Each structure stands twice: as C-alpha cells, then as structure tokens.
Amino acid sequence: MSAAVSADAAETATAAVRLALERHLTVATAESLTAGMVAAALANTPGASGMLQGGVVAYQNSVKASVLGVPQDLLDAVGSVDGDVAAAMATGARRACGADIGISTTGVAGPDAHDGKAVGTVFIGIAAESGSRAFEYSFQGDRQSIRNQACVAALARLLGGLEGDGYRS
C-alpha cells in the first residue's frame, strides 16, 4: 500500500495552507494514529514553511505525557484513544511548537481493538487561543484506509478552525 498523501488530503491541505498564510496563523501537529501524515500533507504544499511550525509524533503514551503535557492521570484513566486526550494533545502541540493552532489525531487503526475502543474509532483534537475541543469519528476499512480517513478528517478540522466556523461541528 502507498503511504502517499491522498488526493482529498492534498486538496484540503492546500486550502488550509493558503488560508493560514492569508490569516498569518501558524499550525502545529500532534499525531499518534497518523504518525506524521497530517504534517506531511501540509509540508507537501508549497508555502507550508510560512505556516507549519512543526509536529510531534506521539505514538507512545510516555511521549504524549512528557512532550505534549497530556496528564498522566488522564491517560491512566481513559487510555490514549479519547476525546480529552486528543484535545490535550492539540493543546500540547500548540504550546510545544509555539503555534496559533494545534491539531491532533489519536485512534485505533487495527487490526485489533485498543484501550477498549473498536477498530476505526478516531478522535481529532484542535486547539487555539480560545480553547480546545475534540471530535469523534468511526471509520471503516483496513489499517491504511482508517489512517488516511483520519488524516483527511484532521485536515478538514484544521481548515474549519482556520475559517473560524467553530471548528465545524
């Protein structure tokens, strides 16, 4: 399977980069499930160096806690696949990279359930100066398909945040 960015991800990333540049906003990523796919989609877009501050691949809970500042007691209580964890990851990315907006992904790509969550369960977090929130998704498909869908969803949430529409409920 190809790890290349899908056409949907590339199109949404292009729109997000363009809007971030127009609004003079910077972005940082915190990725577990997608392991850098969101940052890569943004970086593949011309002009990204003007808005992409950086990103953290936080596959392990120890990195979520130590680098992103996700409370260890939260991780112990709910595991890594949770909306509050996704929101905290986005806030941590924003802080760690000095960005205006943080976007995060956490979830279960399979083949087995994780932390009591079914395969396809995904949370996307977004954080800005006004606060943070998370969105839950249930995707279908194989491991790569779920990861691709999560990447596209994260980029769409980022675009929504940049558009200032309440992070698209």
Residue frames relative to the residue before (quaternion, step in Angstrom):
aa qw qx qy qz dx dy dz
M 1.0000 0.0000 0.0000 0.0000 0.00 0.00 0.00
S 0.4612 -0.6906 0.4931 0.2591 3.51 -1.10 0.71
A 0.3068 -0.7375 0.5740 0.1803 3.54 -1.05 0.79
A 0.3844 0.7357 -0.4773 0.2883 3.57 1.28 0.14
V 0.5692 -0.5868 0.4565 0.3511 3.53 -1.23 0.54
S 0.4632 -0.6872 0.4871 0.2754 3.57 -0.90 0.95
A 0.6508 -0.5128 0.3858 0.4059 3.56 -1.26 0.39
D 0.6324 0.5262 -0.3340 0.4600 3.61 1.00 -0.78
A 0.6592 0.4995 -0.3074 0.4706 3.59 0.94 -0.89
A 0.6601 0.5142 -0.3129 0.4493 3.58 0.90 -0.89
E 0.6569 0.5106 -0.3092 0.4607 3.60 0.94 -0.87
T 0.6865 0.4679 -0.2843 0.4784 3.58 0.90 -0.91
A 0.6272 0.5298 -0.3357 0.4618 3.59 1.00 -0.77
T 0.6310 0.5349 -0.3303 0.4546 3.60 0.97 -0.82
A 0.6667 0.4909 -0.2969 0.4758 3.57 0.93 -0.89
A 0.6591 0.5098 -0.3097 0.4579 3.60 0.98 -0.83
V 0.6460 0.5080 -0.3232 0.4692 3.59 0.92 -0.86
R 0.6547 0.5240 -0.3123 0.4464 3.57 0.86 -0.96
L 0.7027 0.4664 -0.2726 0.4630 3.59 0.85 -0.98
A 0.6235 0.5290 -0.3439 0.4616 3.59 1.00 -0.75
L 0.6545 0.5074 -0.3089 0.4677 3.58 0.96 -0.84
E 0.6469 0.5241 -0.3112 0.4582 3.59 0.97 -0.89
R 0.7568 0.3794 -0.1911 0.4968 3.57 1.01 -0.87
H 0.3912 -0.7448 0.4557 0.2908 3.58 1.32 0.06
L 0.4299 0.6767 -0.4700 0.3693 3.56 0.95 1.00
T 0.2692 -0.7554 0.5779 0.1514 3.54 -1.13 0.73
V 0.2311 -0.7789 0.5787 0.0716 3.53 -1.23 0.67
A 0.0465 -0.7564 0.6512 0.0403 3.53 -1.24 0.66
T 0.2633 -0.7720 0.5616 0.1392 3.55 -1.15 0.63
A 0.0849 -0.7265 0.6772 0.0804 3.51 -1.35 0.50
E 0.0319 0.8494 -0.5195 0.0876 3.55 -0.31 1.24
S 0.1333 -0.7394 0.6560 0.0720 3.49 -1.02 0.94
L 0.7518 0.4130 -0.2091 0.4696 3.56 0.32 -1.29
T 0.7790 0.3691 -0.1784 0.4744 3.58 0.81 -0.99
A 0.2428 -0.8473 0.4577 0.1169 3.59 1.32 -0.03
G 0.8093 -0.2888 0.1259 0.4957 3.58 0.85 0.96
M 0.4458 0.7158 -0.4468 0.2986 3.60 1.23 -0.09
V 0.6492 0.5147 -0.3268 0.4547 3.60 0.98 -0.82
A 0.6584 0.4925 -0.3055 0.4803 3.58 0.89 -0.91
A 0.6502 0.5182 -0.3195 0.4546 3.59 0.96 -0.82
A 0.6354 0.5233 -0.3323 0.4605 3.60 0.98 -0.81
L 0.6566 0.4889 -0.3095 0.4838 3.57 0.98 -0.82
A 0.6919 0.4969 -0.2788 0.4434 3.59 0.86 -0.99
N 0.6078 0.5581 -0.3487 0.4443 3.60 1.16 -0.47
T 0.6298 0.5495 -0.3140 0.4503 3.56 1.29 -0.32
P 0.4850 -0.6549 0.4862 0.3155 3.61 -0.81 0.93
G 0.7653 0.3322 -0.2690 0.4813 3.57 -0.92 0.94
A 0.4533 0.7249 -0.4327 0.2861 3.58 1.24 -0.26
S 0.5956 0.5881 -0.3752 0.3984 3.60 1.05 -0.60
G 0.6407 0.5308 -0.3201 0.4531 3.58 1.22 -0.34
M 0.7938 0.2822 -0.1550 0.5159 3.60 1.22 -0.21
L 0.6729 0.4848 -0.3000 0.4713 3.61 1.09 -0.58
Q 0.2759 -0.7876 0.5353 0.1306 3.55 -0.46 1.24
G 0.6869 -0.3908 0.3093 0.5289 3.56 0.94 -0.93
G 0.2147 -0.7760 0.5780 0.1328 3.51 -1.31 -0.14
V 0.2645 -0.7326 0.6086 0.1511 3.49 -1.34 0.44
V 0.2027 -0.7171 0.6517 0.1411 3.56 -0.91 0.96
A 0.0129 -0.8157 0.5737 -0.0738 3.53 -0.37 1.32
Y 0.0237 -0.8411 0.5397 -0.0248 3.55 0.47 1.22
Q 0.7428 0.3561 -0.1969 0.5316 3.58 1.05 -0.75
N 0.5882 -0.5922 0.4243 0.3513 3.56 -1.14 0.69
S 0.5943 0.5749 -0.3732 0.4208 3.59 1.06 -0.65
V 0.6620 0.4773 -0.3009 0.4933 3.60 1.06 -0.69
K 0.5980 0.5488 -0.3607 0.4596 3.58 1.04 -0.73
A 0.7081 0.4540 -0.2584 0.4750 3.58 0.93 -0.89
S 0.7722 0.4098 -0.2258 0.4298 3.59 0.63 -1.08
V 0.7524 0.3714 -0.2177 0.4986 3.60 0.94 -0.79
L 0.7802 0.3492 -0.1755 0.4884 3.58 0.88 -0.96
G 0.4480 -0.7254 0.4329 0.2928 3.58 1.23 -0.23
V 0.3157 0.7190 -0.5499 0.2845 3.59 1.13 0.52
P 0.4850 -0.6872 0.4426 0.3110 3.62 -0.68 0.98
Q 0.4898 -0.6788 0.4669 0.2851 3.56 -0.82 1.01
D 0.6397 0.5239 -0.3427 0.4459 3.61 1.00 -0.72
L 0.6044 0.5289 -0.3548 0.4785 3.61 1.13 -0.56
L 0.6624 0.4996 -0.3024 0.4693 3.58 0.89 -0.93
D 0.6519 0.5147 -0.3102 0.4626 3.59 1.00 -0.82
A 0.7021 0.4872 -0.2635 0.4474 3.57 1.01 -0.83
V 0.8372 0.2119 -0.0714 0.4990 3.59 0.82 -0.97
G 0.4755 -0.6460 0.4625 0.3777 3.59 1.19 -0.34
S 0.6833 -0.5271 0.3434 0.3706 3.53 -1.31 -0.05
V 0.6893 0.4495 -0.2704 0.4997 3.59 1.20 -0.43
D 0.4173 0.6805 -0.4625 0.3858 3.54 0.19 1.36
G 0.5854 -0.6088 0.4140 0.3396 3.57 -1.10 0.66
D 0.6585 0.5009 -0.3202 0.4615 3.58 0.95 -0.82
V 0.6188 0.5245 -0.3372 0.4777 3.57 1.10 -0.68
A 0.6480 0.5173 -0.3201 0.4584 3.60 0.93 -0.87
A 0.6557 0.5026 -0.3130 0.4686 3.60 0.94 -0.86
A 0.6632 0.4961 -0.3017 0.4722 3.59 0.96 -0.86
M 0.6184 0.5365 -0.3433 0.4603 3.60 1.04 -0.71
A 0.6565 0.5073 -0.3103 0.4641 3.59 0.93 -0.89
T 0.6378 0.5124 -0.3153 0.4808 3.57 1.02 -0.83
G 0.6607 0.5166 -0.2976 0.4560 3.57 0.99 -0.85
A 0.6346 0.5174 -0.3306 0.4694 3.59 1.02 -0.74
R 0.6288 0.5452 -0.3128 0.4577 3.52 1.00 -0.90
R 0.6899 0.4734 -0.2641 0.4797 3.56 0.92 -0.97
A 0.6967 0.5022 -0.2851 0.4256 3.59 0.76 -1.06
C 0.7788 0.3358 -0.1673 0.5026 3.57 1.01 -0.78
G 0.4279 -0.7226 0.4542 0.2974 3.58 1.23 -0.04
A 0.3940 0.7395 -0.4494 0.3096 3.57 1.03 0.84
D 0.5669 -0.5850 0.4645 0.3474 3.53 -1.29 0.36
I 0.7959 0.1213 -0.0293 0.5925 3.57 1.04 -0.83
G 0.1397 -0.7601 0.6295 0.0804 3.54 -1.08 0.83
I 0.0865 -0.7737 0.6267 0.0342 3.56 -1.06 0.79
S 0.0411 -0.8255 0.5628 -0.0100 3.58 -0.91 0.87
T 0.1549 -0.7575 0.6248 0.1088 3.52 -1.35 0.39
T 0.1350 0.7393 -0.6563 0.0664 3.52 -1.14 0.76
G 0.2844 0.7695 -0.5320 0.2098 3.57 -1.00 0.71
V 0.5123 -0.6225 0.5109 0.2983 3.49 -1.42 -0.21
A 0.1562 -0.8118 0.5594 0.0601 3.57 -0.48 1.22
G 0.5211 -0.6508 0.4082 0.3720 3.58 1.22 -0.31
P 0.5019 0.0519 -0.8002 -0.3241 1.47 -2.44 -0.24
D 0.7150 0.4226 -0.2553 0.4950 3.63 1.22 -0.24
A 0.6020 -0.5260 0.4514 0.3964 3.55 -1.28 0.39
H 0.1370 -0.7835 0.6031 0.0596 3.58 -1.26 0.47
D 0.8433 0.0462 -0.0672 0.5313 3.58 -0.94 0.89
G 0.6770 -0.5101 0.2826 0.4491 3.57 1.10 0.71
K 0.5937 0.5526 -0.3632 0.4586 3.58 1.28 0.19
A 0.5179 -0.6697 0.4552 0.2757 3.53 -1.04 0.88
V 0.6108 -0.5127 0.4530 0.3985 3.54 -1.27 0.47
G 0.7577 0.3409 -0.2837 0.4787 3.56 -0.91 0.97
T 0.5307 0.6009 -0.4183 0.4271 3.59 1.27 -0.16
V 0.0484 0.8011 -0.5884 0.0983 3.56 -0.71 1.13
F 0.1097 -0.7541 0.6431 0.0757 3.53 -1.17 0.73
I 0.1465 -0.7481 0.6439 0.0654 3.53 -1.02 0.95
G 0.1363 -0.7875 0.5973 0.0665 3.56 -0.84 1.00
I 0.0437 -0.7701 0.6353 0.0367 3.53 -1.18 0.60
A 0.0419 -0.8009 0.5971 -0.0166 3.55 -0.97 0.90
A 0.0113 0.7554 -0.6546 0.0274 3.50 -1.15 0.81
E 0.7483 -0.3738 0.2718 0.4758 3.57 -1.26 -0.04
S 0.6757 0.5214 -0.2811 0.4387 3.57 1.08 -0.74
G 0.7251 -0.3806 0.2453 0.5189 3.60 1.22 -0.22
S 0.3845 -0.7084 0.5379 0.2469 3.55 -1.29 -0.19
R 0.0145 0.7745 -0.6322 -0.0157 3.50 -1.31 0.37
A 0.2779 -0.7547 0.5728 0.1586 3.53 -1.30 0.28
F 0.2201 -0.7507 0.6136 0.1074 3.51 -1.28 0.54
E 0.2737 -0.7729 0.5554 0.1386 3.55 -0.95 0.91
Y 0.0859 -0.7773 0.6230 0.0141 3.53 -1.11 0.84
S 0.1453 -0.7353 0.6493 0.1293 3.51 -1.33 0.37
F 0.0618 -0.8264 0.5594 -0.0200 3.55 -0.27 1.31
Q 0.2918 -0.7333 0.5917 0.1647 3.54 -1.27 0.52
G 0.5698 0.6057 -0.4457 0.3313 3.54 -1.23 0.49
D 0.6592 -0.4799 0.3834 0.4337 3.52 -1.32 -0.19
R 0.7819 -0.3655 0.2376 0.4457 3.55 -1.34 0.12
Q 0.7064 0.4538 -0.2753 0.4683 3.60 0.75 -1.01
S 0.6338 0.5331 -0.3326 0.4511 3.59 0.99 -0.77
I 0.6521 0.5028 -0.3132 0.4732 3.60 0.93 -0.86
R 0.6556 0.5020 -0.3124 0.4696 3.59 0.93 -0.83
N 0.6480 0.5085 -0.3181 0.4695 3.61 0.98 -0.81
Q 0.6508 0.5101 -0.3142 0.4664 3.59 0.94 -0.88
A 0.6432 0.5179 -0.3172 0.4664 3.59 1.03 -0.79
C 0.6266 0.5347 -0.3303 0.4609 3.58 1.01 -0.77
V 0.6663 0.4891 -0.2968 0.4782 3.58 0.88 -0.94
A 0.6509 0.5147 -0.3174 0.4591 3.60 0.96 -0.85
A 0.6516 0.5093 -0.3189 0.4630 3.60 0.96 -0.83
L 0.6576 0.4968 -0.3117 0.4729 3.58 0.94 -0.82
A 0.6331 0.5183 -0.3269 0.4729 3.60 1.05 -0.71
R 0.6459 0.4961 -0.3186 0.4850 3.61 1.00 -0.77
L 0.6202 0.5279 -0.3376 0.4718 3.57 1.02 -0.74
L 0.6540 0.5041 -0.3130 0.4693 3.58 0.87 -0.93
G 0.6432 0.5205 -0.3187 0.4624 3.58 0.97 -0.81
G 0.6479 0.5122 -0.3089 0.4717 3.57 0.98 -0.81
L 0.6603 0.5007 -0.2999 0.4726 3.56 1.00 -0.80
E 0.6559 0.4962 -0.3004 0.4831 3.56 1.13 -0.68
G 0.4031 -0.7523 0.4433 0.2740 3.57 1.29 -0.26
D 0.4681 0.7021 -0.4274 0.3244 3.56 1.12 0.59
G 0.6751 -0.5087 0.3037 0.4396 3.57 1.00 0.75
Y 0.5799 -0.6239 0.3501 0.3898 3.56 1.19 0.58
R 0.4976 -0.7046 0.4066 0.3009 3.58 1.16 0.59
S 0.1601 -0.8143 0.5514 0.0858 3.59 -0.06 1.21
